[in-house]
Amino acid sequence: MSADLSPTAAHLQARLQERLIPTALEVIDESYQHAGHAGVNASGVGTHFRVRLASPFFTGKSRVARHRLVYDAVQDFMDQGLHALAIETDVPTPSPLP
């Protein structure tokens, strides 16, 4: 991704998949909902995202520590125009025993 392009949901999803190996992952571009707000670009995409994910890396970690892991994984996207990230984290649910 070049430095002059805003990130896409696909970029974020690929990065989070690579770094946090989630068992559940959803990335939603909510940029259009923030028209007129700080950080929105002229295209109306690529600036405000919501991510919902469950990762084994979150086990035993506080909510703040989980969010830090997500932010660390996408920091370069923040540097390239990602303005806001709403994060919902969880730990994987163990499979029921037969």
TAHUSUL-V377628 format. One record per helix or strand of 3 or more residues. SS is the DSSP state (@ for helix, = for strand). FROM is the first residue (numbers start at 0). TO is the last residue. If there is no record, write none. Layout:
ss & from & to
SS & FROM & TO
SS & FROM & TO
This chain:
ss & from & to
@ & 8 & 19
= & 21 & 28
@ & 30 & 33
= & 47 & 54
@ & 55 & 57
@ & 62 & 78
= & 83 & 89
